[in-house]
Amino acid sequence: MQNIVTNPFNYETKLPLTFIKNNGQEDSRALFTTNHKDRRLFFSSDRITLVELEPLEESRKEPNDLTVIPTESETPRNGVAVELSFVNANSNFTPEGVLPQPGYHHFYKGNDSTRWNNGVPHYKELRYPDVWEGVDLEILGSQDGMKMNWVLDRVDRASSIRLHWAGADSLELDTSGNLLVHHALGTLTDLAPIAYQEIEGERKPVDCVYRIYGSFELGFELTGSYLENTPLIIDPILSYATYLGGSLTEFGRGIAVDTQGCAYVTGITTSIDFPVTPGAFQTTYGGDTDAFVTKFASNGTSLIYSTYVGGSGIEADNFISLDTEGCAYITGRTTSADFPITPGAFQTTSGSIYVTKLAPDGGSLIYSTFLGFTGTGNGIAVDSQGCAYVAGYTSDINFPVTPGAFQTTKLGPQSGFITKFSSDGGSLVYSTYLEGSGQDIINDIAVDAQDYAYVTGVTTSTDFPVTPGAFQTTTNVDSAFITKLSLDGSALIYSTYLSGSAVSSGQSISVDSYGNTSVTGNVNGPGFPVTPGAFQTIYPGGFINTFISKLSPGGDSLIASTFLGGNSSDVNRGGTIDAQGRIFATGNTTSPNFPLTPEVIPSIFEGGANIYISIFSADLTKLLVSYCLGTGIGYSIATGPEGAVYVTGQTLSTGFPATPGAFQTTLNGTSDAFVTKTGFAFYRQASVDITGYL
């Protein structure tokens, strides 16, 4: 008979958490169970029990950190149980599974088949109806843990909620209002609540805080004004925020996210003590400024790998993309003749632009090559076959172009380029200039599911290559542009200017499943094309403002377009979209009246330039979320599983809202890179939603 060994405490740690029905495989008091890393949770009719175990020693973990094979002689692990019960609750409620998930769990105990349980269902959510009158509890699973939502039919029901923590050593509120549950093995953190009401289509903030009653009871208190009988949302949504840096200067330039919710960040460091991990590709500082690539655990508490990538000169302008195998690809520029290059790469002689592919564990280079002799790589994307597409600018008259490519002759002093590499990095599939007779810079590249490449940037060329019937075929100013290339790089599918009477530049480009292209960028005056009903149709003033535009699949019409800004300087650095078509932008603002949504998430607005993060509806008519994170710059933004939003950049602020337990909670140098992960439940329409992570 085949022996089947399962670990009851540490499996599926890379998957979204779901709730398993108890069909007899567990103690009868538990109606549902779930597992998350070193925690196991049991859901009974009157309480939730959390069992936390000591972390496994690294030597006992399998390489993929997914399972542990116990042995009969294995020493039991110490643990602690904490129970969360409902004080003065109703007596007739019981948890219900909601949203059944594909597949089933099978439990085999010993060789007696009567004790086996096959086909046990699991659910995405649990619901405890009517815990108190008019108060339901919804529990959702995520890769970060268990998320609890309290749904109230009236605002004043919030005072009914009382939770008793048994088995805890103490409860504490930190200076940010987060709940800290101290127990024998450590501390659980539940983020401070945020509240708002929907009133005539607008979100109005309501102050809400945790309150500790006695030693071990927790409740909520609404400390601000609110309207009776009006829906209220209470939701702590910042999943994690962390600094990343050594004793000098860092900033994050690019971020990408894998299917497990792990963030990969690239940027620049001048610190010899930048945090790197044992076994990483390069653990010593190369000199001057180095690139770095860092992969975070999905909860932001630790590094999976972190490495320098650089030689003795300057590495800068780093950008990143991922393939389906978890390999990170980066590009930028270097002055290092000793930049790490692999044998058999396309160009091994010293150049300016580099293209590097790291192994999934960050311990080696799969390939690394120079590209040309002047210029920089400003964007990188990877297609379904593992081919890297790099775009940027060069002044090199001998830049490597391929026969039959769209444009093989250099025309102006500074030229955009688009290059597609073979999957092994040893040759070019195609490579072309993209330019007129002026200055042309490509700032970003995207590749769709059919492997078409799209680029955006800025041109001073009045003869920049545009296509007949495109949205805008002429310009009198320095202009943003959007260009779609044919599959073989030999022709333009479409190409258009995107400008008005003032200078504009495209900073980021994304493509949705319908072929619509979303571009974020900057404009320094009125007259830029916006669409009726968009969020902000009048230029808000100031020296420079962000624009966000969506172009039709044929490149011949503008679906939506809006300004974003206040009366000072609002500089866009990056943007992206999600599967629902929502559009995300990040950058920096000095505008005291920059559009914000304090009712959704509070802002930190300090002197000088402040990091901004803004999220729009797909039609650009609504600003869903907008907030600032203090002094610094948001350079890159990405979306991940379960609607999470990830941002990296540079912060100079000691007041950056680093979350308890995050990898690095203090500013180490003059400036540090930062990484944030934030979750938004856009789909929820509850009367009251009180949320936290365990």
C-alpha positions as CSV (number, residue, x, y, z in Angstrom):
1,M,0.0,0.0,0.0
2,Q,1.2,3.5,-0.8
3,N,2.0,5.6,2.2
4,I,0.6,9.1,2.0
5,V,2.3,11.6,4.3
6,T,0.8,15.0,4.9
7,N,1.9,17.9,7.1
8,P,-1.2,19.2,9.0
9,F,0.4,22.6,9.7
10,N,2.3,23.8,6.7
11,Y,1.0,23.2,3.3
12,E,-0.4,25.3,0.5
13,T,1.6,28.3,1.9
14,K,2.0,29.6,-1.6
15,L,-1.7,29.4,-2.4
16,P,-4.6,31.6,-1.5
17,L,-6.0,30.5,1.9
18,T,-9.4,28.6,1.7
19,F,-11.7,27.2,4.3
20,I,-12.1,23.4,4.5
21,K,-15.4,21.9,5.7
22,N,-15.1,19.4,8.6
23,N,-16.6,16.1,7.3
24,G,-15.3,14.1,10.2
25,Q,-11.6,14.5,9.7
26,E,-11.3,17.0,12.6
27,D,-12.6,17.4,16.1
28,S,-16.4,17.7,15.9
29,R,-16.3,21.2,17.6
30,A,-14.6,22.6,14.5
31,L,-17.0,23.2,11.6
32,F,-14.3,24.5,9.2
33,T,-10.5,24.7,9.3
34,T,-7.7,26.4,7.4
35,N,-4.0,26.6,7.4
36,H,-1.6,29.4,6.8
37,K,2.2,28.8,7.2
38,D,2.8,28.0,10.9
39,R,-0.8,28.7,11.9
40,R,-3.9,26.6,12.0
41,L,-7.4,28.0,12.5
42,F,-10.5,26.2,13.7
43,F,-14.0,27.8,13.2
44,S,-16.6,26.7,15.7
45,S,-20.1,28.1,16.2
46,D,-19.1,30.4,19.0
47,R,-15.4,31.1,18.5
48,I,-12.4,31.0,16.3
49,T,-9.3,29.2,17.6
50,L,-5.8,30.0,16.2
51,V,-3.0,27.6,16.9
52,E,0.5,29.0,16.2
53,L,3.6,26.8,16.1
54,E,7.2,27.7,16.5
55,P,8.8,28.3,13.0
56,L,10.5,25.2,11.6
57,E,14.2,25.2,11.6
58,E,15.5,25.9,8.1
59,S,17.2,22.5,8.0
60,R,13.9,20.7,8.3
61,K,12.3,22.6,5.4
62,E,12.1,21.3,1.9
63,P,13.8,23.5,-0.8
64,N,10.4,24.9,-2.0
65,D,9.3,25.7,1.5
66,L,5.9,24.1,0.8
67,T,6.0,20.9,2.8
68,V,7.7,19.3,5.7
69,I,8.1,15.6,5.9
70,P,7.7,14.6,9.6
71,T,9.3,11.5,11.1
72,E,8.2,9.4,14.0
73,S,11.2,10.5,16.0
74,E,10.7,14.2,15.3
75,T,10.5,16.4,18.4
76,P,7.1,18.0,18.7
77,R,6.9,21.7,18.0
78,N,5.9,24.1,20.7
79,G,2.7,26.0,20.0
80,V,0.2,28.4,21.5
81,A,-3.5,28.6,21.1
82,V,-5.4,31.9,21.1
83,E,-9.2,31.9,21.0
84,L,-11.3,34.8,19.7
85,S,-14.8,34.6,21.1
86,F,-17.9,36.8,20.6
87,V,-19.0,38.6,23.8
88,N,-22.7,38.7,24.6
89,A,-23.4,37.3,21.1
90,N,-26.5,35.6,19.8
91,S,-26.7,31.9,20.5
92,N,-28.1,30.5,17.3
93,F,-25.5,31.4,14.6
94,T,-23.2,29.0,12.8
95,P,-20.5,29.5,10.1
96,E,-21.5,28.8,6.4
97,G,-19.2,28.2,3.5
98,V,-19.5,30.7,0.7
99,L,-18.1,30.5,-2.9
100,P,-17.1,26.8,-3.3
101,Q,-13.6,26.4,-4.9
102,P,-12.5,24.0,-7.6
103,G,-11.2,20.6,-6.4
104,Y,-11.5,18.7,-3.2
105,H,-9.4,17.7,-0.2
106,H,-8.8,14.1,0.7
107,F,-7.8,12.9,4.1
108,Y,-6.2,9.5,4.7
109,K,-5.5,8.3,8.3
110,G,-3.8,5.0,8.7
111,N,-4.9,1.9,6.6
112,D,-8.5,1.8,7.8
113,S,-10.5,3.1,4.9
114,T,-13.5,3.8,7.1
115,R,-11.5,6.6,8.7
116,W,-10.7,8.2,5.3
117,N,-12.5,11.3,4.1
118,N,-12.7,11.9,0.4
119,G,-14.1,14.8,-1.6
120,V,-14.1,17.3,1.2
121,P,-15.1,20.7,-0.2
122,H,-13.4,24.0,0.5
123,Y,-14.6,27.6,0.2
124,K,-13.2,31.1,-0.5
125,E,-15.2,32.7,2.3
126,L,-17.0,31.9,5.5
127,R,-20.0,33.7,6.8
128,Y,-21.3,33.9,10.4
129,P,-24.8,35.4,10.0
130,D,-26.3,37.5,12.8
131,V,-23.5,37.2,15.4
132,W,-25.2,40.1,17.1
133,E,-28.4,41.6,15.9
134,G,-27.8,43.2,12.5
135,V,-24.1,42.2,12.6
136,D,-22.7,39.5,10.2
137,L,-19.1,38.3,10.1
138,E,-17.5,37.5,6.8
139,I,-14.1,35.8,6.7
140,L,-12.0,35.8,3.5
141,G,-8.8,34.0,2.7
142,S,-5.8,35.5,1.0
143,Q,-2.1,34.8,0.6
144,D,-1.4,37.2,3.5
145,G,-3.7,35.4,6.0
146,M,-7.3,35.6,7.1
147,K,-9.3,38.8,6.5
148,M,-12.3,39.5,8.8
149,N,-15.2,41.7,7.6
150,W,-17.9,42.9,9.9
151,V,-21.1,43.7,8.0
152,L,-23.6,45.9,9.9
153,D,-27.0,46.9,8.8
154,R,-26.8,50.2,10.8
155,V,-23.8,52.4,11.8
156,D,-24.7,52.3,15.5
157,R,-24.3,48.5,15.5
158,A,-20.5,49.0,15.7
159,S,-20.8,49.3,19.5
160,S,-22.2,45.8,19.7
161,I,-19.0,44.2,18.5
162,R,-16.9,42.9,21.4
163,L,-14.2,40.3,20.9
164,H,-12.4,38.4,23.7
165,W,-8.9,37.2,23.2
166,A,-8.2,34.2,25.4
167,G,-4.7,32.8,25.5
168,A,-3.0,36.1,24.7
169,D,-0.5,37.6,27.1
170,S,-1.7,41.1,26.4
171,L,-3.4,43.4,23.9
172,E,-1.8,46.7,22.9
173,L,-2.5,49.6,20.5
174,D,0.6,51.0,18.9
175,T,1.1,54.7,18.0
176,S,-0.6,54.1,14.6
177,G,-3.7,52.5,16.1
178,N,-2.8,49.0,15.0
179,L,-3.8,46.2,17.4
180,L,-0.9,44.1,18.7
181,V,-1.9,40.7,20.2
182,H,1.1,39.5,22.2
183,H,1.4,35.8,23.0
184,A,4.0,33.3,24.0
185,L,5.5,32.9,20.5
186,G,5.3,36.4,19.3
187,T,2.8,39.0,18.2
188,L,-0.2,39.1,15.9
189,T,-0.9,42.5,14.2
190,D,-4.3,43.7,13.1
191,L,-4.1,47.0,11.2
192,A,-5.9,50.1,12.4
193,P,-9.4,50.6,10.9
194,I,-10.3,53.2,8.3
195,A,-14.0,54.3,7.8
196,Y,-16.1,56.2,5.3
197,Q,-19.7,56.6,4.2
198,E,-21.1,56.8,0.7
199,I,-23.3,60.0,0.6
200,E,-24.7,61.0,-2.7
201,G,-22.0,59.3,-4.6
202,E,-19.2,60.8,-2.6
203,R,-17.1,59.1,0.1
204,K,-17.1,61.0,3.5
205,P,-14.6,60.0,6.1
206,V,-15.6,58.8,9.5
207,D,-13.0,58.5,12.3
208,C,-12.9,54.9,13.7
209,V,-10.5,53.4,16.2
210,Y,-9.9,50.2,18.1
211,R,-10.7,50.3,21.8
212,I,-9.4,47.8,24.4
213,Y,-11.8,47.1,27.3
214,G,-10.3,45.6,30.4
215,S,-7.3,43.4,29.5
216,F,-8.5,41.2,26.7
217,E,-11.6,42.6,25.0
218,L,-11.5,44.5,21.8
219,G,-14.2,46.8,20.2
220,F,-14.6,49.6,17.7
221,E,-15.4,53.2,18.4
222,L,-16.6,55.8,15.9
223,T,-14.9,59.0,17.0
224,G,-16.1,61.2,14.1
225,S,-19.4,62.4,12.9
226,Y,-21.6,60.2,10.7
227,L,-25.1,60.0,9.3
228,E,-27.5,57.5,10.9
229,N,-28.8,54.7,8.7
230,T,-26.2,55.4,6.1
231,P,-23.7,52.6,4.9
232,L,-20.3,52.7,6.5
233,I,-17.1,51.0,5.4
234,I,-14.4,50.3,7.9
235,D,-11.3,48.8,6.4
236,P,-7.6,48.6,7.1
237,I,-6.1,48.0,3.7
238,L,-2.3,48.5,3.8
239,S,-1.1,44.9,3.7
240,Y,2.6,45.9,4.2
241,A,5.0,48.8,3.7
242,T,8.7,48.4,4.1
243,Y,11.9,50.4,3.6
244,L,14.7,48.7,1.6
245,G,18.2,50.0,1.9
246,G,21.6,50.3,3.5
247,S,23.4,53.2,5.1
248,L,23.6,55.4,2.0
249,T,21.2,55.9,-0.9
250,E,18.7,53.6,-2.6
251,F,15.7,54.0,-4.8
252,G,13.4,51.4,-6.4
253,R,12.9,52.0,-10.1
254,G,10.9,48.9,-11.2
255,I,8.5,46.4,-9.6
256,A,6.9,43.2,-10.9
257,V,4.7,40.7,-9.1
258,D,4.4,36.9,-9.6
259,T,1.3,34.7,-9.3
260,Q,2.1,34.0,-5.6
261,G,2.0,37.7,-4.7
262,C,5.8,38.0,-4.3
263,A,7.2,41.4,-5.3
264,Y,10.4,41.7,-7.3
265,V,12.1,45.1,-7.1
266,T,15.0,46.5,-9.0
267,G,16.7,49.8,-8.4
268,I,20.0,51.5,-7.5
269,T,22.1,51.4,-4.4
270,T,25.3,53.2,-3.3
271,S,25.5,51.2,0.0
272,I,28.1,48.5,0.7
273,D,25.7,47.2,3.4
274,F,22.6,46.9,1.1
275,P,20.6,43.8,2.3
276,V,21.6,40.8,0.2
277,T,20.9,37.2,0.9
278,P,23.3,34.2,1.2
279,G,23.8,32.4,-2.0
280,A,22.6,35.3,-4.2
281,F,24.3,36.0,-7.5
282,Q,26.4,39.0,-6.2
283,T,26.7,39.6,-2.5
284,T,29.4,42.3,-2.6
285,Y,29.1,45.9,-3.8
286,G,30.7,46.5,-7.2
287,G,31.4,50.2,-6.8
288,D,30.0,53.6,-7.5
289,T,26.3,52.7,-8.0
290,D,25.0,49.2,-8.4
291,A,21.7,47.8,-9.6
292,F,19.9,45.5,-7.2
293,V,17.2,42.9,-7.6
294,T,15.2,41.9,-4.5
295,K,12.4,39.4,-4.2
296,F,10.1,39.7,-1.2
297,A,8.0,37.1,0.5
298,S,4.3,37.7,-0.2
299,N,3.7,39.2,3.2
300,G,6.7,41.6,3.0
301,T,8.3,40.3,6.2
302,S,11.4,38.7,4.6
303,L,13.5,38.5,1.5
304,I,13.5,35.4,-0.7
305,Y,16.6,36.6,-2.4
306,S,18.4,39.9,-2.8
307,T,21.5,40.6,-5.0
308,Y,23.6,43.3,-6.4
309,V,24.0,43.4,-10.2
310,G,26.9,45.6,-11.2
311,G,30.5,46.3,-12.0
312,S,32.9,49.0,-10.8
313,G,31.2,51.8,-12.6
314,I,27.6,53.2,-12.6
315,E,24.5,51.2,-13.1
316,A,21.3,53.2,-13.4
317,D,17.7,53.5,-14.9
318,N,16.7,50.0,-13.9
319,F,13.5,48.3,-15.1
320,I,12.1,44.8,-14.5
321,S,9.8,42.1,-15.9
322,L,9.0,38.5,-15.1
323,D,8.3,35.3,-17.0
324,T,6.1,32.5,-16.0
325,E,9.0,30.6,-14.4
326,G,9.8,33.3,-12.0
327,C,12.9,34.6,-13.8
328,A,13.5,38.3,-13.4
329,Y,14.7,40.3,-16.4
330,I,16.2,43.8,-15.9
331,T,17.5,46.5,-18.2
332,G,19.1,49.9,-17.8
333,R,22.4,51.5,-18.5
334,T,26.0,50.9,-17.2
335,T,29.4,52.5,-17.5
336,S,31.0,49.3,-16.1
337,A,33.4,47.5,-18.5
338,D,33.3,44.7,-16.0
339,F,29.5,44.5,-15.8
340,P,28.6,40.8,-15.4
341,I,28.1,39.3,-18.9
342,T,27.5,35.6,-19.7
343,P,29.4,33.5,-22.4
344,G,27.4,33.2,-25.6
345,A,25.3,36.3,-25.0
346,F,24.4,38.5,-27.9
347,Q,27.0,41.2,-27.2
348,T,29.9,40.5,-24.8
349,T,32.0,43.6,-25.7
350,S,31.5,46.6,-23.4
351,G,28.5,48.7,-24.1
352,S,26.0,51.0,-22.4
353,I,22.7,49.2,-22.3
354,Y,22.5,45.9,-20.5
355,V,19.8,43.2,-20.5
356,T,20.1,40.5,-17.8
357,K,18.0,37.5,-16.9
358,L,18.3,36.0,-13.4
359,A,17.5,32.4,-12.3
360,P,14.3,32.0,-10.3
361,D,16.3,31.7,-7.0
362,G,18.4,34.8,-7.8
363,G,21.6,32.7,-7.4
364,S,22.9,32.9,-11.0
365,L,22.5,34.6,-14.3
366,I,20.7,32.7,-17.1
367,Y,22.1,35.3,-19.6
368,S,23.4,38.8,-19.5
369,T,24.3,40.9,-22.5
370,F,25.3,44.4,-23.6
371,L,23.2,46.1,-26.3
372,G,24.8,48.8,-28.3
373,F,27.4,51.4,-27.1
374,T,25.4,54.4,-26.0
375,G,21.9,55.0,-24.5
376,T,19.7,53.3,-22.0
377,G,17.1,50.6,-21.7
378,N,14.0,52.3,-20.4
379,G,11.6,49.4,-20.4
380,I,11.5,45.6,-20.6
381,A,8.7,43.1,-21.2
382,V,8.6,39.3,-21.7
383,D,6.3,37.4,-24.0
384,S,4.8,34.0,-23.7
385,Q,7.8,32.3,-25.2
386,G,10.3,33.9,-22.8
387,C,11.6,36.4,-25.3
388,A,12.6,39.8,-23.8
389,Y,11.6,43.0,-25.5
390,V,13.7,46.1,-24.6
391,A,13.0,49.7,-25.5
392,G,14.8,53.0,-24.8
393,Y,16.9,55.5,-26.6
394,T,20.4,55.6,-28.2
395,S,22.6,58.1,-30.0
396,D,24.6,55.2,-31.5
397,I,24.8,55.2,-35.3
398,N,25.9,51.6,-35.1
399,F,23.2,50.4,-32.9
400,P,22.4,46.8,-33.8
401,V,19.3,46.7,-36.0
402,T,18.2,43.7,-38.0
403,P,17.6,43.3,-41.8
404,G,14.0,44.0,-42.7
405,A,13.2,45.8,-39.5
406,F,10.9,48.8,-39.7
407,Q,13.6,51.5,-39.5
408,T,17.3,50.5,-40.0
409,T,18.8,54.0,-40.6
410,K,19.4,56.5,-37.9
411,L,17.8,59.9,-38.6
412,G,18.2,62.2,-35.6
413,P,20.6,62.9,-32.7
414,Q,18.8,60.7,-30.3
415,S,16.7,57.7,-31.4
416,G,14.2,55.4,-29.9
417,F,14.8,51.7,-30.3
418,I,12.8,48.5,-29.9
419,T,14.7,45.2,-29.7
420,K,13.4,41.7,-29.3
421,F,15.8,39.0,-28.1
422,S,15.7,35.3,-28.6
423,S,14.7,33.3,-25.5
424,D,18.3,32.4,-24.8
425,G,19.6,36.0,-25.1
426,G,22.0,34.9,-27.8
427,S,20.5,36.6,-30.8
428,L,18.1,39.3,-31.9
429,V,14.7,38.4,-33.3
430,Y,14.3,42.0,-34.5
431,S,15.7,45.3,-33.7
432,T,14.7,48.7,-35.1
433,Y,15.0,52.4,-34.6
434,L,11.8,54.4,-34.0
435,E,12.4,58.1,-34.6
436,G,12.1,61.2,-36.7
437,S,14.8,63.8,-37.3
438,G,14.6,65.3,-33.7
439,Q,15.0,63.8,-30.2
440,D,13.1,60.6,-29.6
441,I,12.9,58.7,-26.3
442,I,10.9,55.5,-25.6
443,N,10.0,55.4,-21.9
444,D,8.1,52.1,-21.7
445,I,7.1,49.0,-23.6
446,A,4.3,46.4,-23.2
447,V,3.6,43.2,-25.0
448,D,0.1,41.7,-25.4
449,A,-1.0,38.1,-25.3
450,Q,-0.4,37.8,-29.1
451,D,3.2,39.1,-28.7
452,Y,2.6,42.5,-30.3
453,A,4.9,45.2,-28.8
454,Y,3.6,48.7,-27.8
455,V,5.7,51.6,-26.8
456,T,5.2,55.2,-25.5
457,G,7.6,58.1,-24.9
458,V,8.3,61.6,-26.1
459,T,9.4,63.0,-29.4
460,T,10.5,66.5,-30.6
461,S,10.2,65.3,-34.2
462,T,7.5,66.7,-36.4
463,D,8.3,63.9,-38.8
464,F,8.0,61.1,-36.2
465,P,6.5,58.0,-38.0
466,V,2.8,58.1,-37.6
467,T,0.2,56.0,-39.5
468,P,-2.7,57.2,-41.7
469,G,-6.0,57.3,-39.8
470,A,-4.3,57.3,-36.4
471,F,-5.8,59.4,-33.6
472,Q,-3.3,62.3,-34.1
473,T,-1.0,62.6,-37.1
474,T,0.5,66.0,-36.5
475,T,1.9,68.1,-33.7
476,N,3.6,71.5,-33.2
477,V,5.1,70.7,-29.8
478,D,7.2,68.0,-28.1
479,S,4.6,65.2,-27.9
480,A,3.9,61.9,-26.3
481,F,3.4,59.1,-28.8
482,I,1.9,55.6,-28.8
483,T,3.1,53.0,-31.3
484,K,2.2,49.4,-32.0
485,L,4.7,47.3,-33.9
486,S,4.0,44.3,-36.2
487,L,4.9,40.8,-34.9
488,D,8.1,40.7,-36.9
489,G,9.1,44.3,-36.2
490,S,9.0,45.2,-39.9
491,A,6.1,47.6,-39.8
492,L,3.8,49.8,-37.7
493,I,0.3,48.6,-37.0
494,Y,-0.5,52.1,-35.8
495,S,1.4,55.1,-34.5
496,T,0.0,58.3,-33.2
497,Y,1.0,61.5,-31.4
498,L,-0.8,62.3,-28.1
499,S,-0.6,66.0,-27.3
500,G,-2.3,69.3,-27.4
501,S,-0.9,72.8,-27.3
502,A,1.6,72.0,-24.5
503,V,4.5,69.6,-24.2
504,S,3.6,66.1,-23.2
505,S,5.4,62.8,-22.6
506,G,4.3,59.2,-22.2
507,Q,5.8,57.5,-19.1
508,S,4.1,54.1,-19.0
509,I,2.0,51.9,-21.3
510,S,-0.3,48.9,-20.6
511,V,-2.5,46.8,-22.9
512,D,-5.7,45.1,-21.8
513,S,-7.3,41.9,-23.2
514,Y,-9.3,43.9,-25.7
515,G,-6.2,45.6,-27.2
516,N,-6.9,49.0,-25.6
517,T,-3.7,50.8,-24.6
518,S,-3.6,52.8,-21.4
519,V,-0.9,55.4,-21.1
520,T,0.2,57.6,-18.2
521,G,2.4,60.6,-18.6
522,N,3.0,64.3,-18.0
523,V,1.8,67.5,-19.6
524,N,2.8,71.1,-18.8
525,G,-0.2,73.1,-19.9
526,P,-3.8,73.1,-21.0
527,G,-5.0,71.9,-24.4
528,F,-4.2,68.2,-23.9
529,P,-7.0,65.9,-25.3
530,V,-9.4,64.9,-22.6
531,T,-12.8,63.2,-22.9
532,P,-16.3,64.4,-21.7
533,G,-17.2,63.1,-18.3
534,A,-13.6,62.3,-17.4
535,F,-12.5,62.8,-13.8
536,Q,-10.6,66.1,-14.4
537,T,-11.2,67.8,-17.7
538,I,-9.7,71.2,-16.9
539,Y,-5.9,71.6,-16.6
540,P,-5.5,72.1,-12.8
541,G,-2.6,74.5,-13.1
542,G,0.9,74.4,-11.9
543,F,4.1,73.6,-13.8
544,I,3.4,70.0,-14.7
545,N,0.5,67.6,-14.3
546,T,-0.2,63.9,-14.8
547,F,-2.4,62.7,-17.7
548,I,-4.0,59.3,-18.1
549,S,-5.4,58.2,-21.5
550,K,-6.9,55.1,-23.0
551,L,-6.6,54.5,-26.8
552,S,-8.8,52.2,-28.9
553,P,-7.4,48.9,-30.3
554,G,-6.9,50.4,-33.7
555,G,-5.2,53.5,-32.4
556,D,-7.7,55.7,-34.1
557,S,-9.7,57.1,-31.2
558,L,-9.4,58.2,-27.6
559,I,-11.7,56.1,-25.4
560,A,-11.0,58.1,-22.2
561,S,-8.6,60.7,-21.1
562,T,-8.2,62.8,-17.9
563,F,-5.8,65.1,-16.1
564,L,-4.7,64.3,-12.5
565,G,-3.2,67.0,-10.4
566,G,-3.3,70.2,-8.3
567,N,-2.0,73.7,-8.6
568,S,1.7,72.9,-8.3
569,S,3.8,70.0,-9.7
570,D,2.4,66.5,-10.2
571,V,4.9,64.3,-12.0
572,N,3.9,60.8,-13.2
573,R,6.6,58.1,-13.1
574,G,4.7,54.9,-13.7
575,G,1.3,53.2,-14.3
576,T,-0.4,50.0,-14.9
577,I,-3.9,48.4,-15.3
578,D,-5.6,45.4,-13.7
579,A,-7.8,42.6,-15.1
580,Q,-10.9,44.8,-14.6
581,G,-9.4,47.6,-16.6
582,R,-8.8,49.9,-13.7
583,I,-5.9,52.3,-14.3
584,F,-3.2,52.9,-11.7
585,A,-0.7,55.8,-11.5
586,T,2.2,56.7,-9.2
587,G,4.7,59.6,-9.1
588,N,5.3,62.6,-6.9
589,T,3.4,65.7,-6.1
590,T,4.0,69.1,-4.5
591,S,0.4,70.2,-4.8
592,P,-1.4,70.7,-1.5
593,N,-4.7,70.3,-3.4
594,F,-3.7,67.1,-5.2
595,P,-6.9,64.9,-5.5
596,L,-7.0,62.5,-2.5
597,T,-9.5,60.1,-1.0
598,P,-8.8,60.3,2.8
599,E,-11.9,58.4,3.5
600,V,-10.4,55.3,1.9
601,I,-6.9,55.5,3.1
602,P,-5.2,58.4,4.9
603,S,-2.3,60.3,3.4
604,I,1.0,61.5,4.7
605,F,1.7,64.8,3.1
606,E,5.1,66.4,4.0
607,G,7.2,69.2,2.7
608,G,8.6,69.0,-0.8
609,A,7.7,66.2,-3.3
610,N,5.3,63.5,-1.9
611,I,4.7,60.0,-3.2
612,Y,1.3,59.7,-4.8
613,I,-0.7,56.5,-5.7
614,S,-4.0,56.9,-7.6
615,I,-6.5,54.4,-8.9
616,F,-9.2,55.2,-11.5
617,S,-12.2,53.4,-12.9
618,A,-11.8,51.8,-16.3
619,D,-13.6,54.7,-18.0
620,L,-11.5,57.3,-16.1
621,T,-14.7,59.0,-14.8
622,K,-14.0,58.1,-11.1
623,L,-11.0,58.5,-8.8
624,L,-11.5,55.3,-6.7
625,V,-8.4,55.7,-4.5
626,S,-5.7,58.3,-4.1
627,Y,-3.3,58.9,-1.3
628,C,0.2,60.1,-0.5
629,L,3.0,58.3,1.5
630,G,5.2,61.2,2.5
631,T,8.4,62.7,1.1
632,G,9.8,60.8,-1.9
633,I,8.9,59.5,-5.4
634,G,6.8,56.6,-6.6
635,Y,8.6,55.2,-9.5
636,S,6.8,52.0,-10.5
637,I,3.4,50.3,-9.8
638,A,2.1,46.8,-10.4
639,T,-0.9,44.7,-9.6
640,G,-0.9,41.2,-8.2
641,P,-3.2,38.4,-7.1
642,E,-6.5,39.2,-5.3
643,G,-6.5,42.9,-6.4
644,A,-3.4,43.9,-4.5
645,V,-1.4,46.9,-5.6
646,Y,2.4,47.1,-5.3
647,V,4.5,50.3,-5.5
648,T,8.2,51.0,-5.3
649,G,10.2,54.2,-5.3
650,Q,12.4,56.3,-3.1
651,T,11.6,57.8,0.3
652,L,13.5,60.3,2.5
653,S,10.9,60.2,5.2
654,T,11.3,58.8,8.7
655,G,7.5,59.0,8.8
656,F,7.0,56.5,6.0
657,P,4.2,54.2,7.2
658,A,6.2,51.0,7.5
659,T,4.0,48.3,8.9
660,P,4.8,46.2,12.1
661,G,6.7,43.1,11.2
662,A,7.7,44.3,7.8
663,F,11.2,43.5,6.6
664,Q,12.7,46.9,7.4
665,T,10.7,49.4,9.5
666,T,13.2,52.3,9.8
667,L,15.0,54.6,7.4
668,N,18.6,53.3,7.2
669,G,20.3,55.9,5.0
670,T,19.9,59.3,3.4
671,S,17.1,57.8,1.3
672,D,15.8,54.2,1.0
673,A,13.8,52.3,-1.6
674,F,10.4,51.4,-0.4
675,V,7.9,48.7,-1.3
676,T,4.2,48.8,-0.4
677,K,1.4,46.2,-0.9
678,T,-2.2,47.4,-0.6
679,G,-5.4,45.5,-1.0
680,F,-8.7,47.0,-2.1
681,A,-12.0,45.3,-2.1
682,F,-13.6,47.3,-5.0
683,Y,-16.3,44.7,-5.4
684,R,-17.7,44.9,-1.9
685,Q,-21.0,46.6,-1.2
686,A,-21.6,46.1,2.5
687,S,-23.4,48.3,5.0
688,V,-20.4,48.2,7.3
689,D,-17.1,46.5,6.6
690,I,-14.7,46.2,9.4
691,T,-11.6,44.4,8.2
692,G,-8.3,43.1,9.5
693,Y,-5.6,40.5,8.7
694,L,-4.5,37.7,11.0
